Amino acid sequence: LDPQKVQRQLTTNVLTAGTLSAPSEQILNRCGLASEFKRKPKKVISKIHGGLVGVSESDRLYVLAELSFLFADKSGDRSYYLAAAVYAYGFLFPQDPSVIPGRFDPRTRVAVDLYNRGIAEGLTSSSGTEVTLQSGIHQLPFGKLFIHLDQSEFRWGSYKLARFKQAALLDVRGLRNRYRWSGIGAPLNAHIEPGEDTIDAAFALVDADTRVAVTILLRFDEVIDGLRRGNIQGNLELYTTDEATSVTIDGEEVPLEFELSSALSYSLEGSSFYKFELQGLLKGDLDFSVFRPLNAKRFRDDVILSAPYIPGRIPVVLIHGTKSSPARWAEMINELQNDRTLWGRYQFWLFTYPTGNPILYSGGILSEALSRVVAAFDPEGKDHSLRRMVLIGHSQGGLLAKLQVIESGTRFWDNSITLPLEELEISPEAKKLLKRAMFFEPLPFVEGVIFIATPHGGSYVAASWRGRLARRFISISDTVMEPLEELLAADAYSEAARSMKNVPKSIDNMDPEN
């Protein structure tokens, strides 16, 4: 035989091919139940549940898990999905520790998957669109399952987790790799909704369109005794990666199964970020009506988080380029957040800005935003990792990042303005904005800067006919123009005054001759 065909015969199971695995087939054949199962599956499952002579409890639980899942798939009876989860849990975590399956037993991973998929399918709504998480009594083929769920499990900082979908049923597009952390528990994706009177500073900058990777664990009490009685007690627990990546079951630390890739992809599906890209280039003052009301606040905050701030993790701030948005970092975020060597050491932040405005103006916004966020998250300066920040800038974003680590002195100012800032008779607001945009000092909490395709010496695209054409359609923010008007009235002989009708936009700033 073809070795691959033999391997398939040995490793096929109900989850991969919709047929029983070799260990389950062997038990049915040994007990003379194979033909009867095809005709009367419920009767055979009930017979095996009652006990089989010459078959160990461990073997019996495994075959029951697979038979129940197969019957649930074919019949649509979701009570058998939950039964499969109960049997698989009993196989994996027996009350007698001497019969715990070995790590080389091929049934171990299949049983974990049967448990994970069993609880997800068993709790899925009748419409099949969402997983319903609530306390209640569920009918099992052999009795009843009592599920207990504390409502506090739905709390995620300032938000409430809601509208859960199975990660296993979602296709992922737009990402090269789909990652799943192997472990126990059913990976879900959850929407977030505003909590009631919940204030958590760590979640203040989390984007409201974020989809959160959630894992549910249904912890069964004394499964073997419960199977005999016909009543199973289960406690439903919800976990996010910022809360825990493993749990303790019967004294053993067990990893939780998560899927971050589908949550990331789900967050970006139809995201308002894409509307931001062209508007961000052409309009210095964005029209936030194109975004959801909750998102408008997030965009005005400039720094956006897809997960809460966690003390002890180094922030990596991703700064996008021209006619771009934070969505363009999806590929890199997918790789970095799924690198288990990096996990727990870093947190990824996003900076967004209208990319048509002058680069110095946007650089000043970035400096102010980062300083504000650091002060808000750690006002007492206790988090050393927060002060080891790394900035990663792509294209124009790299120029903004560079401004955070240089000592400019008065060079930017002297290039354009004749009088010192202190001698100008302008409003305090205008003076504050000009100071922010013209004078830069290294941010003390930034430890490293990484540049990706950054035009340090200018961009040939900005100097080309495409750049000249693009600049005609770009408007500069009124927030920039108003203080400039004050400045030019106070210093009419400056270089800036003579070129007022050609106030440089970001495209101009990136011309090699600028």
Salt bridges, closest charged atoms under 4 A:
GLU36 OE2 - LYS43 NZ 3.84
GLU36 OE1 - LYS47 NZ 3.47
GLU57 OE2 - ARG228 NH2 3.99
ASP59 OD1 - ARG107 NH1 2.70
ASP105 OD2 - ARG107 NH2 2.92
ASP113 OD1 - ARG109 NH2 2.56
GLU121 OE1 - ARG78 NH1 3.16
GLU121 OE2 - ARG117 NH2 2.94
ASP209 OD1 - ARG292 NH1 2.18
ASP225 OD1 - ARG228 NH1 3.05
GLU237 OE2 - ARG219 NE 2.90
GLU257 OE1 - ARG109 NH2 2.92
GLU257 OE2 - ARG180 NH1 3.32
GLU259 OE2 - ARG178 NE 2.68
GLU259 OE1 - ARG180 NE 2.81
GLU269 OE2 - ARG173 NH2 2.63
GLU277 OE1 - ARG328 NH2 2.77
ASP301 OD2 - LYS297 NZ 3.36
ASP302 OD2 - ARG372 NH2 3.92
GLU331 OE1 - ARG176 NH1 3.65
GLU368 OE1 - ARG436 NH1 2.98
ASP378 OD2 - ARG387 NH1 2.61
GLU380 OE1 - LYS382 NZ 2.90
GLU447 OE1 - ARG388 NE 3.28
GLU495 OE1 - ARG498 NH2 2.72
ASP508 OD1 - ARG471 NE 2.78
